[in-house]
């Protein structure tokens, strides 16, 4: 079963996101900030991370940078930013940081699920081919 980590400090948004992903048959882990997200990644090695950018303690861009610099074993783990920061410069910053995708709030769950389904297919194809993801 595919595991997704949701890193989101706004409880209402996180609960809605978790519910939608669980309804789609995915296993979901949760974290309230990047620091907790990093702990969850190191402990559980999720298949996909969906993360807000603006959070206390460690933001989403800092989380992604921490993974890339200090934990290269997670370099293939898909990372989606989900944020209220809709301006073009913020989107470019997120993509330059190494995110696989960038979505703005309010969440369009059909689009998010399509993106996740594409990533799940990629993961399953790599696993079937005997490649690590």
BABA-861398 format. One record per residue (C-alpha): residue number from 1; residue in one letter; y negated, x, z negated. Coordinates in Angstrom, 3 decimals, always signed. Layout:
BEGIN
pos code v u w
NUM a Y X Z
...
***
This chain:
BEGIN
pos code v u w
1 x +0.000 +0.000 +0.000
2 x -3.472 +1.252 +0.904
3 x -5.748 +1.960 -2.058
4 x -9.513 +1.631 -1.841
5 x -11.969 +2.901 -4.426
6 x -15.157 +0.844 -4.800
7 x -18.005 +2.794 -6.363
8 x -20.831 +0.377 -7.164
9 x -23.144 +0.125 -10.171
10 x -24.134 -3.529 -9.634
11 x -21.387 -5.511 -11.336
12 x -21.819 -8.703 -9.257
13 x -21.624 -6.779 -5.984
14 x -18.655 -4.727 -7.191
15 x -16.734 -7.807 -8.371
16 x -17.327 -9.622 -5.073
17 x -16.282 -6.564 -3.090
18 x -13.144 -6.059 -5.177
19 x -12.195 -9.725 -4.818
20 x -12.586 -9.646 -1.023
21 x -10.536 -6.461 -0.693
22 x -7.797 -7.723 -2.995
23 x -7.662 -10.987 -1.053
24 x -7.018 -8.852 +2.047
25 x -3.948 -7.399 +0.311
26 x -5.414 -4.024 -0.624
27 x -5.053 -2.212 -3.944
28 x -8.532 -1.666 -5.366
29 x -9.842 +0.801 -7.934
30 x -13.351 +0.551 -9.384
31 x -16.062 +2.888 -10.631
32 x -19.623 +2.188 -11.768
33 x -21.164 +5.472 -10.564
34 x -20.329 +8.652 -8.668
35 x -19.172 +10.511 -11.764
36 x -16.594 +7.814 -12.544
37 x -15.759 +7.664 -8.841
38 x -14.978 +11.383 -8.789
39 x -12.703 +10.956 -11.808
40 x -10.889 +8.086 -10.072
41 x -10.490 +10.126 -6.871
42 x -9.059 +13.102 -8.731
43 x -6.726 +10.897 -10.792
44 x -5.522 +8.415 -8.134
45 x -6.314 +9.898 -4.684
46 x -7.350 +6.639 -2.994
47 x -6.962 +6.280 +0.761
48 x -10.544 +5.064 +1.376
49 x -13.785 +5.158 -0.630
50 x -16.503 +2.517 -0.308
51 x -19.557 +3.701 -2.225
52 x -23.093 +2.646 -2.950
53 x -25.679 +5.401 -2.563
54 x -28.196 +4.694 -5.323
55 x -26.450 +4.865 -8.721
56 x -27.060 +6.453 -12.125
57 x -25.485 +9.772 -13.205
58 x -24.206 +10.749 -9.739
59 x -25.237 +8.938 -6.574
60 x -23.039 +8.375 -3.538
61 x -24.405 +11.303 -1.530
62 x -23.869 +13.614 -4.510
63 x -20.310 +12.289 -4.848
64 x -19.536 +12.972 -1.201
65 x -21.098 +16.443 -1.409
66 x -19.090 +17.243 -4.555
67 x -15.880 +16.301 -2.761
68 x -16.720 +18.354 +0.317
69 x -17.770 +21.454 -1.619
70 x -15.340 +21.543 -4.519
71 x -12.368 +19.402 -3.443
72 x -11.537 +20.166 +0.209
73 x -8.132 +18.506 -0.222
74 x -10.024 +15.219 +0.089
75 x -11.831 +16.151 +3.318
76 x -9.822 +13.644 +5.386
77 x -10.376 +10.748 +2.994
78 x -12.508 +8.104 +4.801
79 x -15.824 +7.417 +3.083
80 x -18.017 +4.363 +3.749
81 x -21.517 +4.035 +2.330
82 x -22.478 +0.475 +1.430
83 x -26.111 +0.354 +0.390
84 x -29.371 -1.560 +0.268
85 x -31.108 +1.476 +1.814
86 x -31.493 +0.083 +5.316
87 x -34.099 +2.414 +6.810
88 x -33.042 +4.693 +9.663
89 x -33.715 +7.951 +7.792
90 x -31.444 +6.945 +4.900
91 x -28.724 +5.960 +7.333
92 x -29.003 +9.320 +9.091
93 x -28.948 +11.113 +5.727
94 x -25.729 +9.310 +4.805
95 x -24.085 +10.091 +8.124
96 x -25.201 +13.739 +7.992
97 x -23.701 +13.954 +4.509
98 x -20.334 +13.297 +6.126
99 x -19.776 +9.571 +5.674
100 x -17.435 +7.964 +8.169
101 x -19.532 +4.836 +8.205
102 x -22.701 +3.307 +6.765
103 x -23.275 -0.377 +6.063
104 x -26.265 -2.128 +4.576
105 x -26.368 -4.959 +2.069
106 x -26.083 -7.884 +2.058
107 x -22.453 -7.221 +2.864
108 x -21.041 -8.660 +6.071
109 x -17.424 -8.865 +4.920
110 x -16.090 -9.482 +8.424
111 x -17.643 -6.223 +9.640
112 x -16.562 -4.329 +6.517
113 x -12.984 -5.566 +6.842
114 x -12.909 -4.637 +10.545
115 x -14.034 -1.114 +9.663
116 x -11.468 -0.856 +6.877
117 x -8.703 -2.205 +9.129
118 x -9.553 +0.484 +11.687
119 x -9.319 +3.157 +8.998
120 x -6.049 +1.711 +7.687
121 x -4.585 +1.848 +11.196
122 x -5.671 +5.493 +11.509
123 x -4.076 +6.310 +8.148
124 x -0.842 +4.525 +9.016
125 x -0.626 +6.280 +12.404
126 x -1.087 +9.700 +10.806
127 x +1.531 +8.945 +8.152
128 x +3.971 +7.671 +10.815
129 x +3.437 +10.890 +12.778
130 x +4.234 +12.926 +9.661
131 x +0.698 +14.216 +9.278
132 x -1.141 +14.338 +5.969
133 x -4.180 +12.179 +5.679
***
